[in-house]
Amino acid sequence: MKYEGGSMKGLLSCWLVLLSASILSAADKPNVIIIFCDDMGYADIGPFGAKGYETPNLNRMAAEGMKFTDFHVGGPVCSPSRASLNTGCYPVRVGVPGNFNPKSTTGLNPKETTIAEIAKQADYATAMYGKWHLGHKPEFLPTSQGFDEWFGLPYSNDMWPYHPDERYNFPDLPLMEGEEILNPAILPKDQVNLTTWYTERTVAFIEKNKDKPFYIYLPHAMPHVPLYSSYKYNGKTSSVYGDVVSEIDWSVGEIFSALKRSEIDEKTLVVFTSDNGPWLLYGDHGGSAGELREGKGTRFEGGMRVPCVMRWPGKIPEGTVCDELASTMDLLPTLAALVGAKVPTDRIIDGKDIRPLMFAAPGAVSPHEVFYYYGGRNLNGIRSGKWKLMFPQRYAVPSPPGNAGIHGERGFKEMELSLYNLNTDVGERRNLAAQYPEVVKELEALAEQARKDLGDGENAGANRRPVGHL
């Protein structure tokens, strides 16, 4: 998974130059749609082994595009993961180590450059429909971060008075358009329509902007609890979770139909992925990480590795699989290259251009020689190639999980220094630290570099940037 030798680097560099020339010389720039689910586990869609319900549109998307089996998020909870996708950086680098809430007076720093702002450089129309969760004050909303329009929720759909744990005492949850509040207190009867509303807005934007390049960010509220599906899908499968995912699959189908009706299907890159692993604390209302260990909130693969499918007819080879390490952080520099825009050069961007992986270039390998697993401000793990080292830490587990929308009890476990070979043990079951002390030493040296750069705990490191303040 590492670049090895100057010849490989030279080959890929030449390939990227040729690719850039071939794409950017085209008269029409590609449209881009990122579909970002909430708390969808690695094994929650058909191409990744979902059981108990069908996802025919996502199955077709994988058959017509590429499945990424080693695709990671920047953090295993909502706000950090969204900050990472939108900025191309580790969450801790941009000052977002944890979740914002309705009482927060901070947000994603407006000085950061988002994918939407990258797209605006190239004269793209930009829109977002769905959950933001990067600050709800006007200075931090999507319309202040590069989006021409936005319709959706300012934070998670469980941050409302109906939360099963009354200790949170959340205020009413608003539905917003731009900086205006459309509905100051959405109710369950409104949440059942969220997936449909976001899809309808997306389709309308596609049809309105079919003759010019556009970027759409569609971060669904689902399948984050509380789970709601519309009348079209309520009771369609044997589980509430299956109903919700089935409706998300319907949404994907509606988007592809709109692209084909508008005759821009072959001009549009669509990325489907999730913000983190499944919320196992909610039991049957949470998803599945399959063979991966643990889920949301942990730095195990079940929390950080997510399903990802990309489709772009004529550019991404049909029915292909990429097993190389890639990340949501890579989307910003990759899309900048595709649309002919510049990545900021006055700051560190952690993402890499993964066009060679997307387009199955000969010899393409992961551009990440090292990948960090941060939990909040703490460096919990580090990976290079097949090797992943997890440092001693305490992590949460459901004990036991909940049922029917009520969360379970949160328990905690302690782990020792652990080394895993992800090529042979993706479930992180066998600690090989004692057998490969030289690998542990190499990874610990890389971890020291991470600590100098991004810090660890109270040590701030040299290159963290501040969160946005009012």
Beta strands, then each sheet from edge to edge (+ up, - down):
strand 1: 31-37
strand 2: 66-68
strand 3: 71-72
strand 4: 106-107
strand 5: 125-129
strand 6: 149-152
strand 7: 175-177
strand 8: 180-183
strand 9: 214-219
strand 10: 268-274
strand 11: 308-311
strand 12: 320-322
strand 13: 326-327
strand 14: 371-375
strand 15: 378-384
strand 16: 387-390
strand 17: 393-398
strand 18: 410-415
strand 19: 418-421
strand 20: 468-469
sheet 1: 8+ 7- 6+ 5+ 9+ 1+ 10+ 11- 2+ 12+
sheet 2: 3+ 13+
sheet 3: 4+ 20-
sheet 4: 14+ 15- 16+ 19-
sheet 5: 17+ 18-
end
